[in-house]
């Protein structure tokens, strides 16, 4: 009986020391975007998302994120409706976009990393790589990344030549134990 209790206690202790698993949602994760064209720019965000961030150190972090494309917002109501149409996100057919990290590599400076993963938008999956700052301090894990993607890689070719193909993304995750 004593050995069974010892084994059970060991599993409980090991479980608390193993990699943390944090739920991601709109309260602790933001995704903002900026699109540009010759005569200006538009900004917006995705309000609804879900997923997990797990890992016990920065190099072992794993991110799985599902983004509700119907929650897309912009600085113009008419544009928001257009972005949800088949010309862009085609939200009725593809209501979700996903990102799953596959590798995290430490950079030269403290806190600097490169994240590689699969981004799927409109059913088109593409491996992307981007720089990020990852800090783990006082029970809080923060991931910040600013990078661009090419919208045409995901079948969004509307306005080609008038609307820039590159879209800037600013992602911030902040989770606490």
N, C-alpha and C positions, 0 to 999 in steps of 0.2 A: 504494500500500500504506500509506504514511504517513497519508493522509487517512482511510482506512478505520479504522486504529488510533485516530486522533484522534477520529473519530466514535463508535467503540465506547466509548472512554474517557469521552467527553462523556455518553453514555447512562448509563454506570455511575455517574458523579458525580451526574448529575441524578436518578437513581433513589434515591441515598442522601440527597439534599437534599429530595426531595418528601415529601408527607404521609406520616406514619408510619401503619402499619396494625398495630394490636395485637389479639391474640386475647383474647376475654373468656371466662372460665370461672369456676367456683366458687372458684378459688384467688385471683382478683383482683377479683371482683365479688360483692357480697352484695345480696340483696333480702329485707328483713324486712317483715312486715306485722303490723298490730294491728287486730282487730275488736272492736267494743264492743256492749254490750247494757245494758239497765237495771240489771241486777244484777252487772255485771262486764265483764271483757274477756278476750280470748285473743290470744296472740301466736304467731308462727311465721315460717317462711322457705321459700324455694325453694332446694334444694341443688344442682340440676343445671341449668346453662344454658350457652349458647355464643353466640358472636357476634364482632363486630369493633367497634373504636373507631378511627376514622381522622381525620386532620386535623393540620395543622402549626401551628395556633393555635386558641385557644378558640372563636372565632367560626366557624371552618371545621370543627369537630368533627362527625362523622357517627357515629351509634350504630345498629347493627343487632344486635338481641338476640333469641334464641329461648330461651324458658323451658320446661323440662320440667315440666309441671303434675303429673306423677306423683311428682315429688320434693318436693312440698309437705309440710311438717311443721307441727305445732302443739304447744302445750304439753299436749295431751291426746290419747292414742292413739285414743280413740273419736271425738273431734272430727275428727282427721286423716282417718279413714276416711269420715266423713260429708261432709267438704269435697271429697273425691275423687269422691263420688257424683253422680248426675244433679241433686240438689238444688242443687249449687254448681258445681264445675269440670267435672263429667262427663268425668273423665280418660280413660275408655276410648274415648269418641267424639272428644274433643279433647285429645290428650296434649301439645299444644304451645300456648303463648301467645307472641305476638311484639310487639316494639316497634321501630319504625323512626323515627328523628328526621327531621324535615323542615325545621326551622328553629331556629337558635339566635340569640338577640338579647341584646346586651350590656345590662346594667342600669346604674343610676346609680353604684353603688359598685364598687370594684375587685374582680374575681373573681365578681361577681354576674351571672347570666345567666338568661334564660327559655328553656326548651327546649319546643319543640312537636313532636309526632310522632303516629304512628298506633299505638294499642294494640289488639291483637286478642286477645280471650279468648272461648272457646266459639264461634269462627267469627264473632263480632261485632266489627267494626272501628269504633273511635271515635277522633277526634282529641282529644288531651289536651295541656294546656299546664301547665307547672309551673316553679317557681323552682329554680335550682341554683347551687352554688358550683363553679367550675372553676378549678383552678390548674395551671400548668405550670412546674415548677421543678426544676432539676438532673436533667433527664432523666426526671422522673416526672410523669405526668398524673393528676390526681385530680378526680373528679366526685362531688359529694355532693348528694342531693336528698331532701327530706322533703315529701310531698304526699299528698292523698287522691284516691281515685277512688270513683265510685258503682257498687257491685256490680250494681245493678239495670240499669245500662246494658248489661250483658253477660248478661242473662237470669237472674241469680241473685236470685230473689225469695222464696225460702224464708224463712219467719220474719218476713216484712215486718210492721213494727209492734212486733216483739219484739227483733229484731236490727237495729242501726243500718245504714242503707244505705251510709254512708261507711266506707271502709276506709283506714287510714293505711298508707302505704308509705315505707320508708326504704331508699334505694338508695345504694350506695357502689361506685365503680370506682376502682381504683388500679393503673395500669400503668407499667412502667419500660422504658426503652430497653435 
